[in-house]
Amino acid sequence: MDLTSFLKKYADQIGGQYTEYNEEQSIIIVPVSGNRYQTVIGTIKKNDLYNRKLVTISSKVCDVNPSIDFRLLLEQAAFFNYCRFAIHENHIVIEAVTAHDGIDEKSVSEMVQEVANLADQYELKLTGSDKH
């Protein structure tokens, strides 16, 4: 699958905005409920441990801070289809990861939507505002 081409096409289908950052990373502004938008990044990376390419769809939620109930986040993640919480560069993110080989457009579109919706929901829940 050509992730870059698909994400561009998908952004057009959902009324979002697409930006190609480079050959391995694309950014989509995804419409979510409440007339809000969420920035979602699609990346292809090589996993050296398993010697294969992975697709990561991610979105920033908020900065890490001591008032966050991480146990609650881990418990909530058990109900997600594709996503998990992660910490990158002192930010809590929602991400979905899958092998690049054999991935289909339907699965990627579901991953993008779940990442965008969950990141938006938890951003509002944890910060009380719409930032990303």
C-alpha positions in Angstrom: 0.0 0.0 0.0 1.2 3.5 -0.8 0.4 5.2 2.5 1.0 8.7 1.3 -1.3 8.4 -1.6 -4.0 6.8 0.5 -3.9 9.4 3.2 -4.1 12.2 0.6 -7.2 10.5 -0.9 -8.7 9.8 2.5 -8.3 13.4 3.6 -10.2 14.5 0.5 -13.0 12.0 1.2 -13.5 13.2 4.8 -13.2 16.9 4.2 -9.8 17.0 5.9 -6.6 18.6 5.0 -3.5 16.7 3.8 0.2 17.7 4.1 3.1 15.6 3.0 6.0 16.1 5.3 8.3 13.7 3.5 8.1 10.3 1.8 7.6 8.5 5.0 5.5 10.9 7.0 2.2 12.6 6.2 -0.1 14.9 8.2 -3.9 14.9 8.1 -6.2 17.4 9.8 -9.2 15.2 10.5 -12.7 16.6 11.3 -14.1 15.3 14.5 -17.3 15.9 16.4 -18.3 19.4 17.7 -16.8 21.2 14.6 -13.3 20.5 15.9 -10.3 19.1 14.1 -7.5 16.8 15.2 -4.0 16.6 13.7 -3.0 13.0 12.8 0.4 11.9 11.6 0.9 8.8 9.5 4.5 7.4 9.4 6.3 4.5 7.9 9.3 3.3 9.9 11.5 0.3 9.8 11.5 -1.8 12.9 15.1 -3.0 13.2 14.3 -5.6 15.9 11.9 -7.5 13.6 13.3 -6.2 10.3 10.1 -5.0 8.8 8.3 -1.8 8.0 5.6 -0.5 10.4 2.8 2.0 9.8 2.1 4.3 12.8 -0.9 6.6 12.9 -0.7 9.0 15.9 -2.0 12.2 17.4 -0.9 14.3 20.3 -3.2 14.4 23.3 -1.4 16.7 25.9 1.8 17.3 27.8 2.7 14.8 30.5 1.9 16.2 34.0 1.7 14.7 37.5 -2.1 15.1 37.7 -2.8 12.6 35.0 -4.3 9.3 36.2 -2.2 6.9 34.1 -3.8 3.9 35.6 -7.2 5.1 34.2 -5.6 5.6 30.8 -4.3 2.1 30.7 -7.6 0.7 31.8 -9.5 2.7 29.1 -7.1 1.5 26.4 -8.4 -2.0 26.9 -11.6 -0.9 25.2 -9.9 0.5 22.0 -9.9 -1.3 18.7 -6.5 -0.3 17.3 -5.1 2.3 19.6 -2.9 2.6 22.7 -1.5 5.4 24.8 2.2 6.2 24.5 4.6 8.9 25.7 6.8 10.6 23.1 8.9 13.7 23.8 7.0 14.4 27.1 3.6 14.3 25.3 0.9 11.7 25.8 -0.1 10.5 22.3 -2.7 8.1 21.0 -1.2 5.7 18.4 -2.1 2.7 16.3 0.6 0.5 14.8 0.5 -2.2 12.2 2.8 -4.0 9.8 3.1 -2.3 6.5 2.9 -5.5 4.5 -0.7 -6.6 3.8 -2.4 -3.5 5.3 -5.6 -2.5 3.5 -7.2 0.9 3.1 -10.2 0.0 5.2 -8.1 -0.8 8.2 -6.0 2.4 7.8 -9.1 4.6 7.5 -10.5 3.0 10.7 -7.1 3.6 12.4 -7.0 7.2 11.4 -10.6 7.8 12.6 -10.0 6.0 15.9 -6.8 7.9 16.6 -8.4 11.3 15.8 -11.5 10.7 17.8 -9.8 9.3 20.9 -7.1 11.9 20.8 -9.7 14.6 20.7 -11.8 13.1 23.5 -8.9 12.6 25.8 -7.4 16.0 25.0 -10.7 17.5 26.1 -11.0 15.2 29.2 -7.4 15.8 30.4 -6.9 19.5 29.5 -10.4 20.9 29.2 -9.6 22.5 25.9 -9.1 21.8 22.2 -5.4 22.2 21.4 -4.4 19.8 18.6 
